[in-house]
C-alpha cells in the first residue's frame, strides 16, 4: 500500500477527530497511518493500538489535535473473532511462521473429539478466562534490550517474555472443523470470539490453548470487531476512503468523528459554563460549580473526564482535584 504523491498545492486538512477504519489484511498499521496522512492532508496522524499485517478490523486513527486524545483510547477493552488451529504450532504463533515439532491431536482422540462443547476444550478455555498471567507473544513490539521482540524472533533468536496480568472477559467457542495441517496431519480449526483487556495477545491465547490440551496451537485468522465502544458497524473500509479521495473528495470532507463525539462515547463528560470555557483556554481549572453532568464523587480517583462547551466541543480532558476539575490535556485554542 504505497501512498500517493502529495499534491503541490496546499489543501485544507481534514477536521480534528477520529477515523474508525476497517483495516484490510496485508498493510501494517504504520502503512495505514501513512495513507491517512495523504487522505487527510496532514502529518498529524496516529493510531490507537497496532493490528498485525495479517489481521483485519477496527483501527482507530486520530487526526490533528485528536492524536492527543488517543492516550485515552489505547487502554480500552477489545473484541476479536479468530480462527485457532490446534495440533500444530509455529515459531511466530501465526500461519506465517515456521512449523514447530509438537504433539498432534491423536492422544486426545483426534479432531472429532474436540467439539466446542467437549469437556476437554471447555476446561482448557476456562483456564484462560478471567484474570490470568499471560506471556506475551514473542512476535510483539515489546522491546528486549532496546530491540523489538518480533525483530529478534525473525532474525532467528529465541525470545522469552515474562508473563504479565491480563483479563479475558469472555472466551466463546463458535465452531470447529477438522482439517489437514501443513505437516499433513489432522488438525482442528476452531472459531472463537474473545473480549479482552488492552495488552492481551490473541495469538498467545491460541498458543496457550494448544499447550493446555497437551498439543500446540497457532492463529490462522484474526479480526478486531471492536475497540471500546467503536465497532465494525462504525468503521469505514480504508479502500472506500481512498476511492473517494482519488475521485476528487477534498481532505476537509473526510468523515471523521468530532472530538466531542469521541469524548461522549468514551469518557464521563461535564458541560462547563462560558466563563469556565474561557479560563480553560488558558489552562485554568474549573470549579465543580461551573459545570454540569457527571458528579466527581461518583468517579474513581484519577478517572479522566471530558470538559465540553455548550456547543459540545471538547475543550479539555481533566481529573478531579479538590473541588475543581484540573485540566490534563487542553484542546481549546487560547
C-alpha positions in Angstrom: 0.0 0.0 0.0 2.1 2.9 -1.3 0.8 6.5 -0.5 0.0 8.7 -3.5 2.3 11.6 -4.2 1.3 14.6 -2.1 -0.1 17.5 -4.1 2.0 20.6 -4.6 -1.0 22.9 -3.8 -1.6 23.0 -0.1 -5.1 21.6 0.7 -7.3 22.3 3.7 -6.7 19.3 6.0 -9.4 17.1 7.4 -11.0 18.3 10.7 -9.6 17.2 14.0 -11.2 14.0 15.0 -11.2 10.2 14.9 -11.3 7.9 11.9 -12.8 4.5 12.7 -11.3 2.3 10.0 -11.8 -1.3 8.8 -8.2 -2.3 8.1 -7.7 -4.9 5.3 -5.2 -7.8 5.6 -1.7 -7.0 4.3 -0.6 -3.5 5.3 0.9 -2.7 8.7 -0.8 -0.2 11.0 2.0 2.2 10.1 1.1 1.8 6.4 -2.5 2.8 7.2 -1.3 5.9 9.1 0.9 6.9 6.1 -2.1 6.5 3.9 -4.3 8.6 6.2 -1.7 11.4 6.1 -2.4 11.6 2.4 -6.1 11.2 2.8 -6.3 14.0 5.4 -3.6 16.3 4.1 -1.8 16.5 7.4 1.1 14.8 9.1 -0.6 14.9 12.5 -2.0 11.4 12.4 -1.6 8.5 14.8 -3.3 5.2 15.7 -4.6 3.7 19.0 -3.4 0.1 19.0 -1.5 -1.9 16.5 -3.1 -4.5 14.3 -0.7 -7.1 12.7 -0.5 -7.2 8.9 -2.5 -10.4 8.8 -5.3 -9.0 10.9 -8.3 -7.1 9.8 -10.9 -4.9 11.5 -11.2 -1.9 13.7 -8.3 0.5 13.7 -8.7 3.9 15.4 -6.8 6.7 13.8 -6.6 10.2 15.3 -6.3 13.3 13.1 -4.9 16.7 14.1 -5.5 17.5 17.8 -7.3 14.2 18.3 -3.9 12.5 18.3 -3.6 13.8 21.9 -6.9 12.0 22.7 -5.5 8.6 21.6 -3.9 8.0 25.0 -7.4 7.7 26.5 -8.4 5.1 23.9 -5.4 2.7 23.8 -6.4 1.1 27.1 -9.9 0.2 26.1 -11.1 -3.4 26.0 -11.0 -5.1 22.6 -13.2 -7.7 21.0 -11.8 -10.2 18.4 -13.1 -13.0 16.3 -10.3 -15.5 15.3 -9.6 -19.0 14.0 -7.2 -21.1 16.0 -5.5 -24.1 14.5 -5.0 -26.8 17.1 -2.5 -29.6 16.6 0.3 -27.5 15.0 2.4 -24.7 16.4 4.7 -22.2 14.6 7.6 -20.0 15.8 5.6 -16.8 15.3 2.3 -18.3 16.7 0.5 -17.5 13.4 0.2 -19.0 10.0 3.2 -17.1 8.6 5.7 -18.8 10.9 7.8 -21.9 10.5 6.2 -25.1 11.7 7.5 -26.4 15.1 7.8 -30.0 16.1 4.9 -30.6 18.6 2.4 -33.3 19.7 -0.7 -33.6 17.4 -4.2 -34.4 18.5 -4.0 -38.2 18.4 -3.7 -38.6 22.2 -6.9 -36.5 22.6 -8.9 -38.8 20.3 -8.3 -36.7 17.2 -10.2 -33.6 15.9 -13.5 -35.4 16.2 -13.2 -35.4 20.0 -12.6 -31.7 20.2 -16.0 -30.2 19.6 -16.8 -26.7 21.1 -19.0 -28.4 23.8 -16.4 -31.0 24.7 -15.3 -31.1 28.3 -11.6 -31.1 27.2 -12.0 -27.8 25.3 -14.3 -26.2 27.9 -11.8 -27.0 30.7 -8.9 -25.6 28.7 -10.8 -22.4 27.8 -11.9 -22.0 31.5 -8.2 -21.8 32.5 -7.6 -19.0 30.0 -10.6 -16.9 31.1 -10.8 -14.2 33.7 -7.7 -12.5 35.3 -4.7 -14.5 34.1 -1.0 -14.3 33.7 0.0 -14.3 30.0 3.4 -14.5 28.5 3.2 -12.1 25.5 3.7 -13.4 22.1 7.4 -13.3 21.2 6.4 -11.8 17.9 5.4 -8.5 19.5 6.5 -4.9 19.6 7.8 -5.3 23.2 11.5 -4.2 23.4 14.1 -6.6 24.7 17.4 -4.8 25.3 16.5 -2.0 23.0 15.3 -4.1 20.1 11.7 -5.2 19.4 11.0 -8.8 20.2 9.5 -9.6 16.8 12.7 -8.4 15.1 14.8 -10.7 17.2 12.5 -13.7 16.5 12.6 -13.1 12.8 16.4 -12.8 13.0 16.4 -16.4 14.4 16.8 -15.5 18.1 14.9 -17.3 20.8 12.9 -14.8 22.8 11.1 -15.5 26.1 9.0 -12.7 27.6 7.8 -12.5 31.2 4.2 -13.2 31.9 2.0 -10.2 32.8 -1.5 -9.8 34.2 -4.3 -9.5 31.6 -8.0 -10.1 31.7 -10.0 -12.3 29.3 -13.6 -11.1 29.9 -15.1 -13.7 27.7 -13.8 -16.6 25.6 -16.5 -18.2 23.4 -16.1 -21.2 21.1 -18.2 -20.8 18.0 -17.4 -23.6 15.6 -14.8 -26.3 14.8 -13.7 -28.1 11.6 -11.3 -30.9 11.1 -8.6 -30.1 8.5 -5.3 -31.2 7.2 -2.4 -29.2 8.5 0.8 -28.1 6.8 2.5 -31.2 8.2 -0.1 -33.4 6.6 -1.6 -34.5 9.9 -5.1 -33.9 11.2 -5.7 -30.6 12.9 -8.7 -28.7 14.2 -9.6 -25.2 13.1 -11.5 -23.6 15.9 -13.5 -20.3 15.5 -13.5 -18.2 18.7 -14.7 -14.8 19.9 -12.9 -13.1 22.8 -13.3 -9.8 24.7 -10.0 -8.9 26.4 -8.2 -6.1 28.2 -5.6 -4.0 26.5 -2.3 -5.7 26.2 -3.8 -9.2 25.7 -2.3 -11.2 22.8 -4.8 -13.3 20.9 -2.0 -15.3 19.3 -0.8 -16.1 22.8 -4.2 -17.4 23.7 -4.1 -19.6 20.6 -0.6 -20.9 21.7 -1.7 -21.4 25.3 -5.0 -23.2 24.3 -2.9 -25.7 22.4 -0.5 -26.2 25.3 -3.4 -26.6 27.8 -4.5 -29.6 25.6 -1.0 -31.1 25.6 -0.6 -30.2 22.0 0.1 -26.9 20.1 -1.9 -24.1 18.6 -1.5 -21.0 16.4 -3.6 -18.3 14.9 -4.7 -18.5 11.3 -7.1 -15.6 11.1 -7.8 -12.5 13.3 -10.4 -9.8 13.0 -10.8 -7.0 15.6 -14.5 -6.4 16.0 -14.4 -3.5 18.5 -12.2 -1.2 20.5 -14.1 0.1 23.5 -17.4 1.5 22.1 -16.2 1.6 18.5 -17.3 -1.4 16.5 -17.2 -2.6 12.9 -20.6 -1.0 12.4 -18.9 2.4 12.9 -15.9 1.5 10.7 -15.2 2.6 7.1 -13.1 0.3 4.9 -9.8 2.0 4.0 -10.4 1.4 0.3 -13.6 3.4 0.3 -11.8 6.5 1.6 -9.0 6.0 -0.9 -11.5 5.7 -3.8 -13.4 8.9 -2.6 -10.1 10.8 -2.4 -9.0 9.7 -5.8 -12.4 10.6 -7.1 -11.9 14.2 -6.0 -13.2 14.4 -2.5 -11.1 17.0 -0.7 -9.4 16.1 2.6 -11.6 18.6 4.5 -14.6 16.4 3.8 -13.0 13.2 5.3 -15.7 11.7 7.5 -14.1 12.0 11.0 -15.9 11.7 14.3 -15.6 15.0 16.1 -13.5 15.1 19.3 -16.7 16.0 21.3 -18.4 12.9 19.9 -15.4 10.7 20.8 -15.3 12.1 24.3 -19.0 11.5 24.9 -18.6 7.8 23.8 -15.5 7.1 25.8 -15.4 9.4 28.9 -17.7 10.8 31.6 -18.4 14.3 30.4 -19.1 17.7 32.0 -20.6 20.7 30.2 -18.8 23.9 31.6 -20.0 27.5 31.7 -18.9 30.0 29.1 -16.8 31.7 31.8 -15.1 28.4 32.7 -14.5 27.7 29.0 -12.6 31.0 28.6 -10.4 30.0 31.6 -9.8 26.5 30.2 -8.3 28.0 27.1 -5.5 29.3 29.3 -5.3 26.0 31.3 -7.2 27.2 34.4 -9.0 24.6 36.5 -12.8 24.6 36.6 -14.7 24.7 39.9 -17.3 22.0 40.2 -20.0 24.6 40.4 -19.1 25.8 36.9 -20.0 22.5 35.2 -23.0 20.2 35.0 -23.0 16.5 34.2 -21.1 13.8 36.0 -20.6 14.1 39.8 -17.0 14.0 40.8 -17.7 11.9 43.9 -19.1 9.1 41.8 -15.9 8.7 39.9 -12.9 6.5 40.8 -9.8 8.5 41.8 -7.9 9.8 38.8 -10.7 8.9 36.3 -10.4 11.3 33.3 -13.4 13.5 32.4 -14.2 15.3 29.2 -14.9 19.0 29.6 -17.2 20.3 26.8 -18.6 23.7 26.0 -22.3 24.4 25.3 -21.9 23.5 21.7 -20.5 20.1 22.5 -16.9 20.9 21.6 -14.2 19.1 23.6 -12.2 21.7 25.5 -10.0 19.5 27.7 -9.6 16.2 29.5 -9.4 16.7 33.2 -9.4 14.9 36.6 -11.0 15.9 39.9 -8.6 17.7 42.2 -10.0 19.1 45.4 -13.2 20.9 44.4 -12.2 21.6 40.9 -11.6 19.9 37.5 -7.9 20.1 36.8 -7.1 20.0 33.1 -4.6 17.4 32.0 -4.9 17.9 28.2 -6.2 21.2 26.8 -7.6 21.2 23.3 -9.2 24.6 23.1 -7.1 27.3 21.4 -6.0 30.1 23.7 
